[in-house]
Amino acid sequence: MIDDLPDSSELYEHFRIEVDRGQALLRIDKYLSNRLENTSRSRIQAAALAENILVNDMPVKPNYRVKPGDIISIVLPHPPREFELIPENIPIHIVFEDEEIIVVDKPAGMVVHPGHGNYTGTLVNALLYHLKDNPLFLAGGERPGLVHRIDKNTSGLLVVAKTEMAINKLAKQFYNKTSRRTYTAIVWGEPDPPEGTIRGHIGRNPSDRRKMHVFPDGSQGKHAVTHYRILERLGYVSLVECILETGRTHQIRAHFKYIKHPLFNDPEYGGDQILRGTTFAKYRQFIQNCFKIMPRQALHASTLGFTHPVNGKDMLFESPLPDDFQEVLDKWRIYIRNREL
């Protein structure tokens, strides 16, 4: 029996396999390459060496021989590609790079990986060019190096692996939720309490598959937890810090809509309307000016922490707010200051 448990937001696959009673003794790398579609034996061996393959809750090596009744759990990074990947000479902001990893500060407007409607101009296309001499990034290969992603119109930090060992080790951290990610956002209104936790399963919106929806009764979707605290009150909006305990697609955006404080200028989740404030024409114009400055949701992946996949060092990176986000934040500060005079 095999259960495929892919996560829609993290770029790995999780499988759980119960070995049949009539199974003969067989090396686990050969056994899994026969059982899993589009999965090479070398890919399975790399996962085993990174201790991403467990048998009866214990890590095993590629030469382990499976036995009837064994319970196999496997985490595989970068699922098979859906589109041909082509290198493109696109500038990228590299925060850190060594032989194993590369940390990138992604601008808003850049898609992480090619998909329907975005086949070129993505971060992966840029990485394929930047790392064209790296075997993991050969043109046309599988989804190279990625273990997590952020939305097209969210700015901020991502880590990308440059070797098979690194991608397996990082995938394990993201799967086990030991990586650390902090986001900065502007939301409508003032969340109450000022520091708290949002819980609610997140899954595809039944009426619009492009959006996510919170199912508080847990009937659909996947377990999702967002911790937040208000950093600054700005009258009709608030600057908040969000820490992800889980990493679901559109998690912060869907969670804040669920508690009726959508992200500022988030079109998919209702934040591109005036949800708090006055009816004065001058105020409406102020909001429209802010929307023009930052024509996207006010969300930035500001810190990223993880353990280096090879040397074991604790890595922590910070990204300053991008210009559009900072300009809108400053405009709100001036607006509130003038309103109080």
PEVEN-V753151 format. One record per backbone hydrogen bond with DSSP energy under -1.0 kcal/mol. CO is the residue of the C=O (numbers start at 1). NH is the residue of the N-H. If there is no record, write none. Layout:
BEGIN
[[CO,NH] [CO,NH]]
END
This chain:
BEGIN
[[1,18] [3,16] [10,12] [11,78] [13,76] [14,5] [15,74] [16,3] [17,72] [19,69] [20,23] [26,66] [27,31] [28,32] [29,33] [30,34] [31,35] [32,36] [40,44] [41,45] [42,46] [43,47] [44,48] [45,49] [46,50] [47,52] [48,51] [52,75] [53,60] [54,73] [55,58] [58,55] [61,64] [62,29] [64,28] [67,70] [70,19] [71,56] [72,17] [73,54] [74,15] [76,13] [85,140] [88,90] [93,105] [96,103] [100,162] [101,98] [102,160] [103,95] [103,96] [104,158] [106,156] [107,110] [111,123] [112,124] [115,118] [118,115] [122,126] [123,127] [124,128] [125,88] [125,129] [126,130] [127,131] [129,132] [131,134] [134,137] [135,138] [138,141] [145,161] [151,154] [152,109] [155,301] [156,106] [158,104] [160,102] [163,167] [164,168] [165,169] [166,170] [167,171] [168,172] [169,173] [170,174] [171,175] [172,176] [173,178] [180,305] [181,244] [182,302] [182,303] [183,242] [184,300] [185,240] [186,264] [187,238] [194,230] [196,228] [198,226] [201,215] [202,222] [203,213] [205,208] [208,211] [211,205] [213,203] [215,218] [222,202] [224,200] [225,245] [225,246] [226,198] [227,243] [228,196] [229,241] [232,239] [234,236] [236,189] [237,234] [238,187] [239,231] [239,232] [240,185] [241,229] [242,183] [243,227] [248,251] [250,254] [251,255] [252,256] [253,257] [254,258] [255,259] [256,261] [257,260] [262,188] [263,266] [264,298] [266,271] [271,265] [273,275] [280,284] [281,285] [282,286] [283,287] [284,288] [285,289] [286,290] [287,291] [288,292] [289,293] [290,294] [294,296] [297,299] [298,186] [299,155] [300,184] [300,302] [301,157] [302,319] [303,182] [304,317] [305,180] [306,315] [308,312] [313,308] [315,306] [317,304] [322,326] [323,327] [324,328] [325,329] [326,330] [327,331] [328,332] [329,333] [330,334] [331,335] [332,336] [333,337] [334,338] [335,339] [336,340]]
END
